[in-house]
Amino acid sequence: MNQTVGRRARIGIVVLAAAGLVVSSVPGHSQTEGSVPGHSQTQGMERRQNRRQNRDDARETRQQGRHDARDAKQECKDAGGNRIDCRHQKREMKQDARGDARDQKYGTPGETTK
């Protein structure tokens, strides 16, 4: 009777070890080549932060362009310029600022984004 208990214990240990091997080889639980445990999202987090910074910089550029265009229009009007010409000047300044912001956010056409 003592032998059957020992045999059952050994069989149980072998079964548990085999189950552990099977679980460790399941996709999604194993580490991919080149990954560091605990740092798997670092590159994604850095890219996301870079995109946020690009959006913030682009927004600031557009906003500064609006302020500059508004000031330029007022100066044009104060100097006695034609109302339509002042409006066109403001419009061109705002469009230039939007283009600069687009380049900041997405990069220039010939440049690859990081």
Contacts in CASP RR format, 6 or more apart in sequence:
PFRMAT RR
TARGET T0000
AUTHOR 0000-0000-0000
METHOD contacts of the structure
MODEL  1
MNQTVGRRARIGIVVLAAAGLVVSSVPGHSQTEGSVPGHSQTQGMERRQN
RRQNRDDARETRQQGRHDARDAKQECKDAGGNRIDCRHQKREMKQDARGD
ARDQKYGTPGETTK
23 29 0 8 1.000
24 30 0 8 1.000
31 37 0 8 1.000
50 114 0 8 1.000
54 104 0 8 1.000
54 105 0 8 1.000
54 106 0 8 1.000
55 105 0 8 1.000
57 101 0 8 1.000
57 104 0 8 1.000
57 105 0 8 1.000
58 101 0 8 1.000
58 102 0 8 1.000
58 104 0 8 1.000
58 105 0 8 1.000
59 101 0 8 1.000
61 97 0 8 1.000
61 100 0 8 1.000
61 101 0 8 1.000
61 104 0 8 1.000
62 97 0 8 1.000
62 98 0 8 1.000
62 101 0 8 1.000
64 97 0 8 1.000
65 93 0 8 1.000
65 94 0 8 1.000
65 96 0 8 1.000
65 97 0 8 1.000
66 94 0 8 1.000
66 97 0 8 1.000
68 93 0 8 1.000
68 97 0 8 1.000
69 89 0 8 1.000
69 90 0 8 1.000
69 91 0 8 1.000
69 93 0 8 1.000
69 94 0 8 1.000
69 97 0 8 1.000
70 90 0 8 1.000
72 89 0 8 1.000
72 90 0 8 1.000
72 93 0 8 1.000
73 86 0 8 1.000
73 87 0 8 1.000
73 89 0 8 1.000
73 90 0 8 1.000
76 85 0 8 1.000
76 86 0 8 1.000
76 89 0 8 1.000
76 90 0 8 1.000
77 83 0 8 1.000
77 86 0 8 1.000
106 113 0 8 1.000
107 113 0 8 1.000
END
